[in-house]
Amino acid sequence: MSFTFLGPLAEGGTGLPLCSFKIPAGFPSPAADHIEKVISLDQVLNVRAPHVYLASIEGDSMQGVGIFSGDLAVIDRSIEPVHGHIVVALLNNDPICKRLCLRGKDVILKSENSKYPDRYVMEGDDLSIWGVITHSVRSHGH
């Protein structure tokens, strides 16, 4: 799975209404006018420029954690990547999105799809972690 770097988010944003009720996926709620407050998606997604970037994800190797091809990833470069984080990185100049696994001295980049094998980072490989994915956004309109 790779990613397309889109750049940093612009500061500011438009506030959106947040309803005080949960929306069931089955039957519609009779509560229609329960706007609790106005929020910004920048705040909900914990976006703080300039160390937060967006990237478009390509491929199906991370669908086991709910990241699908075409999703927009929110990447925070200020988070120190640790075992278990989902990261975006360059491995030998190839962009990838994988789960970071650290076992002793071994660095493993794991897919979250059984169709893809683990990728062990070997001596001589060039790995540069660009950041940790904190959120992903999916469009259901296509």
Steps between C-alpha positions, in 0.01 A plus 500: 500500500641836406395858551491826306629796699248787490670747732424680823156612602416868488424660833143591584193334368124506495301395803244225451199415718540207740179324598459380859362161400654193339366406158399132481586316183165319513196715564499881493499688829191709582737768639551744214589833657765419759801701389729505802772736378703604199831320457788505257626181339847646557431465874333158478789356298751671733657683206776746583698639207790500413591150625178337375465396136243331279568215261279294273537125562525258207463121521332242723775383733365691805130422466512279812525818710241686292734692268387455141625613162395859440482587872652825617752447781577759767872464577665653805876543473532611863407157640798277570425173315495197731410134472141461379459841336377521144756706314570648161858459392746477218667161471778509242325805347166318470212662691313260728235490770550214751482406867836547670610194698817498707628163625836539667725640228261397221287764328201350324246681284177302517205507266153464648389269220599133497563519122822693569810373684683686777790713379810471716726804477844360428845646549561720198132592460427870518198564728368848573180528702304810399240486774231313689145470364257636758178492293372398161210651311298309242270638234179302454382715211675318216 
